[in-house]
Amino acid sequence: MAEKIKMEEQSAFRTTLSWVLYYLGCVVECPMHRWDLSFLYPVYSRLMGWSVDLDKAGKVWLYVEEGFDIEER
């Protein structure tokens, strides 16, 4: 079984802000895919990137090691 990646602790503020940015990215993604609004992709990409950068503890995003099988979880 693959070892879990050690995550650092983070404040509730960072976790909450990461969730907010994630959901804003989802809100931007829906019309982008539905109506082919490709000009929104940079906004979507930046929101999701900021969300990942803020989530150092892995509470919003699942961080996996290379070669990790999601089925083992």
Protein Blocks (a to p, Z undefined) as FASTA:
>chain_A
ZZddddddddfklmmmmmmmmmmmmmmmmmmmmnopaklmmmmmmmmmmmmmmmmnopmb
ccddehiafklZZ
